[in-house]
C-alpha cells in the first residue's frame, strides 16, 4: 500500500498520542507540530499500536466518566513491529483501526463484541493477526486476513487482564493480570504456565527485549521484576529464571519497555517519573521527571506510557499533564514537548523504523 503524499504514513517517523480527550493526535516528531487529529468519540483511548507495515494504527479504549476519577493502572502494549499502515485504537468493547496512508477521519475497520474494557493491543510481526487483552479476563487472537472480523482464539484467566506482550519468537503470549499472575500462553500447543511475583499485586505491564534475553514486569507496588529467558526456540518452551527485583518506584508502576538495542529498560510510574535502567547490571542510568519545582504545585500527574526511538537514544513519554515529551536518554534533557491534548495523555505509538 502506497502512502499518499502529506499523509502520516508517508512520514518516516510516526508518532501518535491519545488519552482521555477522545482524540488521537499525530505529530511531526522533530518539530512538535500536530499534523492530524482523529476524533474517537465513543470512548477514551487506552492503547495505540501501529501495524507492522506502517499502514494503519489501532486504538482501544473505554467510556470516560465526567469528571473521570483517578484511573486504576492501565498498561499499554507497545511493540517494535508494524502491518499495512493503520493505527489501532483500543477502547471499551472495541478496537478501531485508522488508515495512516490517507486523511480519512473515520475508522476503516471496527472490531467489536468484547464485553468490557480493552487494555492491550499488538500485532504479529508479519501483520497476519492481532492480539488483545481486556478486563473480561480474556486474551484474544484476531485473524487480520479474515473478513468476518471475529476473534479466532481465546485464552481465559481468572482476573481482568492489564497487559499482553508477544514474545519475539511470535509463538508465545505473555499475559499479566490484576491478581498478580503472569501467564505464558504457548500458541503452538495451547499449553500455559503461570508465575506470581507478588500475590494480589496487580501486574500492569510486561515486556520482552528484542534479543529475548530478558522479560520485565512492573506492578502496583512499584516493583520491577526481571527474568532471564532460555529456550523458546522451535518446540522448546520458554523458561524464566529470576534475575532481579528492582524497587523502581514508590507508587504504581504503569509501564515497562526495553530499548530496541536491548541495553536499556524504561519504567513509568504514578510517581511522576520515567526511569531508565541499564540491562548490563540493572542500575539506574537516568530519571526523567515531570515533578514541578513550584512548591505550590502538588502534582502534574502520572507518567503513563513510553517508547524508545529506533536507535535507543531517545524516548517519548505520555503523562497526565496533557503532554507527550521527547527526551534524550543519556542526559535526561527534554528535546520536544507535544502540546494539544485537553486531558491526560495515557498512551502513545512511535515508529521511526525504515521498512526494507
C-alpha positions in Angstrom: 0.0 0.0 0.0 1.5 3.4 -1.0 1.2 6.4 1.3 -0.4 9.5 -0.2 1.9 12.5 -0.1 1.4 14.6 3.0 -0.3 11.7 5.0 1.0 10.3 8.3 2.0 7.1 6.6 4.3 9.0 4.2 6.4 10.3 7.1 9.4 8.2 8.1 8.7 8.9 11.7 5.2 8.1 13.0 4.2 9.5 16.5 0.7 9.2 17.7 -0.7 10.0 21.2 -4.2 9.5 22.8 -6.0 9.6 26.1 -9.0 11.0 27.9 -10.0 13.8 25.5 -11.3 11.3 22.9 -8.8 12.2 20.3 -5.8 10.5 18.6 -3.2 13.1 17.6 -0.4 12.6 15.1 2.8 14.7 15.4 5.9 15.7 13.5 8.3 14.3 16.0 11.2 16.7 15.2 9.1 19.9 15.3 6.3 19.2 17.8 3.7 20.2 15.3 0.4 18.3 15.3 -0.3 17.2 11.7 -3.6 15.4 12.1 -6.3 14.9 14.8 -8.7 12.0 14.7 -11.9 12.1 16.8 -12.6 8.9 18.8 -15.9 9.9 20.2 -17.2 6.6 21.7 -14.6 6.3 24.4 -11.3 7.4 25.8 -8.3 5.6 24.3 -6.3 3.1 26.4 -3.9 1.7 23.8 -2.4 2.5 20.5 -0.4 0.3 18.2 1.0 0.8 14.6 0.6 -2.1 12.3 3.9 -3.7 11.2 3.7 -2.4 7.6 3.0 1.1 9.0 -0.3 1.5 7.1 -2.7 1.6 10.0 -3.0 2.4 13.7 -5.2 0.5 16.1 -6.9 2.2 19.1 -8.6 0.6 22.1 -10.5 2.5 24.8 -13.3 2.7 27.4 -16.0 5.3 28.1 -15.0 8.2 30.3 -16.9 9.4 33.3 -17.4 13.1 33.9 -15.3 14.0 35.7 -13.1 10.9 35.4 -11.9 9.6 38.8 -8.2 8.8 39.3 -8.0 5.8 36.9 -6.6 2.4 38.0 -3.3 1.5 36.4 -3.8 0.5 32.8 -1.0 -0.9 30.8 -0.4 -0.2 27.2 1.3 -2.7 25.0 4.0 -1.3 22.7 6.0 -3.2 20.1 8.7 -2.9 17.7 6.8 -4.4 14.8 4.4 -2.8 12.3 1.2 -4.0 9.5 -0.4 -2.1 6.3 -0.3 1.5 7.8 -3.4 1.8 10.0 -3.2 2.8 13.6 -5.2 0.6 16.0 -7.2 2.2 18.8 -8.2 0.0 21.8 -11.2 1.1 23.7 -14.3 0.0 25.6 -15.7 -3.1 23.9 -14.0 -2.3 20.6 -10.8 -1.8 18.6 -10.8 0.8 15.9 -8.2 0.8 13.0 -7.4 4.1 11.2 -5.7 4.4 7.9 -2.3 6.2 8.1 -2.0 6.5 4.3 -5.0 8.7 3.8 -6.7 11.6 5.7 -9.9 9.6 6.2 -11.1 10.7 9.7 -13.2 7.6 10.2 -12.0 4.1 11.2 -11.5 1.8 8.3 -12.0 -1.4 10.4 -14.0 -1.9 13.6 -13.6 -4.9 15.9 -16.5 -5.2 18.3 -18.1 -7.9 20.5 -15.8 -7.7 23.6 -17.9 -7.3 26.7 -15.6 -5.0 28.7 -12.7 -2.5 28.5 -9.8 -3.5 26.2 -6.4 -2.6 27.8 -3.8 -4.1 25.3 -3.3 -4.5 21.6 -0.4 -5.6 19.4 0.5 -7.5 16.2 2.3 -10.5 14.8 5.4 -9.2 13.1 4.0 -10.1 9.7 0.7 -8.5 10.3 -1.2 -11.8 10.0 -3.0 -11.4 13.3 -3.6 -9.1 16.2 -3.8 -9.8 19.9 -5.8 -8.0 22.6 -6.3 -8.3 26.3 -9.1 -6.9 28.4 -11.0 -6.6 31.7 -13.2 -9.5 30.6 -10.3 -11.8 31.7 -9.6 -12.8 28.1 -6.7 -12.5 25.7 -7.8 -12.9 22.1 -6.2 -13.6 18.7 -7.8 -11.9 15.7 -7.0 -13.0 12.2 -6.5 -9.8 10.2 -6.8 -11.7 6.9 -10.3 -12.9 7.7 -13.3 -10.9 6.5 -15.6 -11.8 9.4 -13.8 -9.6 12.0 -14.3 -12.2 14.7 -11.6 -13.4 17.1 -10.2 -16.9 16.3 -8.7 -17.9 19.7 -9.4 -17.0 23.3 -7.2 -17.6 26.4 -9.2 -17.0 29.6 -7.7 -16.2 33.0 -9.3 -15.6 36.4 -8.8 -11.9 36.7 -9.0 -8.8 34.5 -6.1 -8.5 32.1 -3.9 -5.4 32.2 -1.2 -6.2 29.7 -0.3 -8.6 26.9 3.1 -8.9 25.2 4.2 -11.1 22.3 7.5 -13.0 22.6 9.9 -12.2 19.8 9.6 -15.8 18.7 6.0 -14.9 17.7 4.7 -18.1 19.3 4.1 -17.2 23.0 1.9 -14.5 24.5 2.7 -13.1 28.0 -0.4 -12.0 29.9 -0.4 -10.0 33.1 -3.5 -9.7 35.2 -4.9 -7.8 38.2 -4.5 -10.8 40.6 -0.7 -10.5 40.2 -0.3 -13.5 37.9 1.8 -13.7 34.7 0.7 -16.3 32.2 2.8 -17.7 29.3 0.4 -18.9 26.6 2.1 -21.2 24.1 0.2 -20.5 20.8 1.6 -23.7 19.2 0.3 -26.1 21.8 -2.2 -24.1 23.8 -0.2 -25.0 26.9 0.2 -22.3 29.5 2.5 -21.7 32.5 1.9 -19.2 35.4 4.1 -17.3 37.8 3.1 -14.9 40.5 5.9 -12.5 41.6 3.7 -10.8 44.3 0.3 -12.3 45.1 -2.6 -10.0 44.8 -0.5 -7.1 43.5 -1.7 -6.1 40.0 0.8 -6.7 37.1 0.4 -3.6 35.0 3.0 -4.1 32.2 5.2 -6.9 30.8 7.8 -6.7 28.1 10.5 -8.9 26.5 13.6 -7.4 25.0 14.2 -7.8 21.2 17.0 -10.3 21.9 14.7 -12.4 24.0 17.3 -12.4 26.8 15.1 -10.7 29.5 11.5 -10.3 30.5 10.4 -7.5 32.8 7.2 -6.9 34.6 6.1 -4.0 36.8 3.3 -3.9 39.4 1.2 -1.7 41.6 3.7 -1.9 44.4 6.2 0.0 42.1 8.4 -3.1 41.8 10.0 -4.2 38.6 10.8 -7.9 38.3 13.3 -9.2 35.7 13.9 -12.8 34.5 16.5 -14.3 32.2 14.9 -16.2 29.3 16.1 -19.5 27.9 14.5 -21.8 25.3 11.6 -20.5 23.2 13.2 -21.9 20.0 11.5 -24.5 17.9 9.3 -26.7 20.0 11.1 -25.7 23.2 9.0 -23.7 25.7 10.5 -20.5 27.1 11.9 -20.9 30.6 12.1 -18.0 33.0 14.9 -17.7 35.5 14.6 -15.0 38.2 17.2 -12.3 37.6 16.5 -9.4 39.9 13.8 -7.4 41.7 14.1 -3.6 41.4 12.3 -1.3 43.8 11.8 1.0 40.9 9.1 3.4 42.1 7.3 4.3 45.3 3.9 4.4 43.7 2.1 2.4 41.0 4.5 1.3 38.2 2.5 1.5 35.0 4.7 0.6 32.1 8.0 -1.2 31.3 9.7 -1.2 27.9 13.1 -2.4 26.7 15.1 -0.4 24.2 15.5 -1.8 20.6 19.2 -2.5 21.3 18.3 -4.4 24.5 20.7 -2.3 26.6 18.1 -0.3 28.5 14.8 -0.8 30.3 12.4 2.1 31.0 9.7 2.1 33.7 6.9 4.6 34.1 5.0 5.4 37.2 2.4 7.3 39.1 5.3 9.0 41.0 5.7 11.4 38.0 8.9 9.7 36.7 10.1 7.5 34.0 13.4 5.8 35.0 15.9 4.3 32.6 17.9 1.2 33.8 21.0 -0.4 32.3 20.4 -4.0 31.4 24.1 -4.8 32.0 23.5 -4.6 35.8 20.0 -3.1 36.1 21.4 0.0 37.8 19.7 3.4 37.3 21.0 5.4 34.5 18.6 8.4 34.1 15.5 9.6 35.9 13.1 11.6 33.7 10.8 13.6 35.9 7.8 15.9 35.4 7.7 17.0 39.0 7.2 20.7 39.5 9.8 22.9 41.1 7.0 25.1 42.3 6.2 24.3 46.0 2.5 25.3 45.4 2.0 22.7 42.6 1.4 19.4 44.2 1.5 17.0 41.2 1.5 17.0 37.4 0.1 13.5 37.4 1.2 10.1 36.2 3.8 9.0 33.6 1.6 6.5 31.7 3.5 5.3 28.7 6.8 5.4 26.9 8.5 4.3 23.7 12.2 4.3 22.6 13.4 5.6 19.3 14.8 3.0 16.9 18.4 4.0 17.8 17.7 3.8 21.6 19.0 7.3 22.0 15.6 9.0 22.7 12.4 8.2 24.5 8.9 9.6 24.2 6.6 9.7 27.3 2.9 10.3 27.8 1.6 11.8 31.0 -1.4 13.2 32.9 -0.5 16.8 32.4 -1.8 16.6 28.8 1.7 16.4 27.3 3.9 14.0 25.5 7.6 14.7 25.6 10.7 13.6 23.7 13.8 13.1 26.0 17.4 12.4 25.4 18.0 9.1 27.2 21.6 9.8 28.3 21.2 13.3 29.6 17.5 13.4 30.6 17.1 16.6 28.7 13.6 17.4 27.2 14.1 17.8 23.4 10.5 18.5 22.5 7.0 18.8 24.0 3.9 17.8 22.2 1.1 20.1 23.4 -2.5 19.9 22.2 -4.5 17.3 24.2 -7.1 18.7 26.5 -6.9 15.9 29.0 -4.4 13.3 30.2 -2.3 11.5 27.6 -2.2 7.9 28.6 -0.8 6.0 25.5 1.3 6.5 22.5 2.6 4.8 19.4 6.1 5.6 18.0 7.8 4.2 14.9 10.8 5.6 13.3 12.0 2.4 11.6 12.6 2.1 7.9 10.9 -0.7 6.1 13.0 -2.7 3.7 
